[in-house]
Amino acid sequence: MAQFIRVASTADLAPGEAKCVEAAGKKIALFNLEGSFYAIDDTCTHRGGRASRGAWG
């Protein structure tokens, strides 16, 4: 069963911001895109870098 781990609050990310957090030993990229929040693995599948530092928007 999935386990939820609180890593941030919505107030921690302004619209257009990204942030990297760590939970259960994994780096997770958090994004606020116009008030919608997303969490994905922080590894870019195209270049292998950090997704939270990439160009997006």
Buried (B, 14 or more C-beta within 10 A) or exposed (E): EEEEEEBBEEEEBEEEEBBBBEBEEEBBBBBBBEEEEEEEEBBBEEEEEBBBEBEEE
